[in-house]
């Protein structure tokens, strides 16, 4: 499992580096920095998806969130409680259920979202890291089917 999480972490890092529109996608909430990305699940290798029990198909997107403690040495990852929704342009709302994944000190939260071609969602995610900070993350994302 450790090896698989390592591959996922690497894949998420590479996605962030290879797609300029994702660079710097974060918000600050008091003492935490909340980083986020949303991408098609087919970007994850089949073996990694199986090991992590993720649905991997062109009609599923993954929402990835991590929180960093701004006042710890080296901005260490910190736990955060997440709840949220994704609402498409015609008003259909889906509840997001985040799952925590850890590898060493790294902490990631992933949620799956069914999508259709050229579908745009407005995300509203409530983040709570106790005394370190809390707030609402809002962003829009358009998805394309990647087979």
C-alpha positions in Angstrom: 0.0 0.0 0.0 2.9 2.4 0.8 4.3 1.9 -2.7 0.9 2.6 -4.2 0.4 5.8 -2.2 3.9 6.8 -3.3 2.8 6.4 -7.0 -0.4 8.4 -6.3 1.5 11.2 -4.7 3.9 11.2 -7.6 1.0 11.2 -10.1 -0.7 14.1 -8.4 2.6 16.1 -8.3 3.2 15.5 -12.0 -0.3 16.5 -12.8 0.2 19.7 -10.9 3.5 20.4 -12.7 2.3 19.5 -16.1 -0.8 21.6 -16.2 -0.1 25.3 -15.8 -3.7 26.1 -15.0 -3.4 24.1 -11.8 -0.3 25.8 -10.6 -0.9 27.7 -7.4 -4.4 26.6 -6.8 -4.8 27.2 -3.1 -6.5 29.5 -0.6 -5.3 30.7 2.7 -7.6 30.2 5.8 -6.0 31.7 8.8 -3.0 29.5 9.6 -3.6 26.9 6.8 -3.1 26.8 3.1 -5.7 24.6 1.3 -4.4 23.2 -2.0 -7.0 21.8 -4.5 -7.3 20.2 -7.9 -9.9 18.4 -9.9 -9.2 16.1 -12.7 -10.5 13.1 -14.6 -9.9 9.8 -12.9 -8.3 8.3 -16.0 -5.2 10.3 -15.1 -4.6 7.8 -12.3 -2.9 4.5 -13.3 -5.2 1.5 -13.3 -3.2 -0.3 -10.6 -3.1 2.7 -8.3 -6.9 3.2 -8.7 -7.5 -0.5 -7.8 -5.3 -0.4 -4.8 -6.9 2.8 -3.5 -10.4 1.5 -4.4 -11.0 4.5 -6.7 -13.5 4.3 -9.6 -11.3 4.9 -12.7 -13.4 5.6 -15.8 -13.8 8.6 -18.2 -17.1 9.6 -16.4 -15.6 10.0 -12.9 -13.6 13.1 -11.8 -11.4 13.2 -8.6 -11.3 16.2 -6.3 -8.0 16.3 -4.4 -7.4 18.6 -1.4 -4.5 18.9 1.0 -3.9 21.4 3.9 -0.6 22.8 5.0 0.1 24.4 8.4 1.7 27.7 7.5 3.4 28.1 10.9 5.0 24.7 11.2 8.6 24.3 10.0 8.5 23.5 6.3 4.7 24.0 6.1 3.8 20.5 7.2 0.5 18.8 6.1 -2.3 19.0 8.6 -5.6 17.2 9.0 -8.8 19.0 8.0 -12.4 18.1 8.1 -14.1 18.5 4.7 -17.7 18.6 3.6 -19.0 20.0 0.3 -21.1 20.0 -2.8 -20.6 20.2 -6.5 -23.4 22.0 -8.5 -23.6 21.9 -12.3 -25.0 24.7 -14.5 -28.5 23.3 -14.6 -28.6 23.2 -10.8 -28.1 19.5 -10.0 -26.2 19.2 -6.8 -24.1 16.3 -5.6 -22.7 15.8 -2.1 -18.9 15.3 -2.0 -17.6 12.6 0.3 -13.9 12.9 1.0 -11.6 10.1 1.9 -8.3 10.7 3.8 -5.2 9.1 2.4 -1.8 9.4 4.2 1.7 8.5 3.2 4.4 9.3 5.8 3.7 13.0 6.7 1.6 13.6 3.6 -2.2 13.8 4.0 -4.6 14.0 1.0 -8.4 14.0 0.7 -10.0 12.6 -2.4 -13.7 12.7 -3.5 -15.2 11.1 -6.6 -17.7 12.9 -8.8 -19.7 11.6 -11.8 -19.3 13.8 -14.8 -20.4 14.2 -18.4 -18.6 15.8 -21.4 -18.1 19.5 -21.1 -19.8 19.6 -17.7 -19.0 22.6 -15.5 -19.4 22.4 -11.7 -19.3 25.0 -9.0 -17.6 23.6 -5.9 -18.3 24.7 -2.4 -16.2 23.0 0.2 -16.3 23.7 3.9 -12.9 23.1 5.5 -12.3 23.0 9.2 -8.9 22.6 10.8 -9.9 23.6 14.3 -7.9 26.5 15.8 -5.6 26.6 12.7 -8.4 27.8 10.5 -11.6 27.2 8.7 -13.5 28.6 5.8 -15.2 27.9 2.5 -13.4 27.0 -0.7 -15.2 27.9 -3.9 -14.1 27.2 -7.4 -15.4 26.2 -10.8 -14.2 23.4 -13.0 -15.2 22.2 -16.5 -14.5 18.5 -17.2 -13.9 16.7 -20.4 -14.2 13.0 -21.0 -10.7 11.5 -21.2 -10.7 7.9 -22.4 
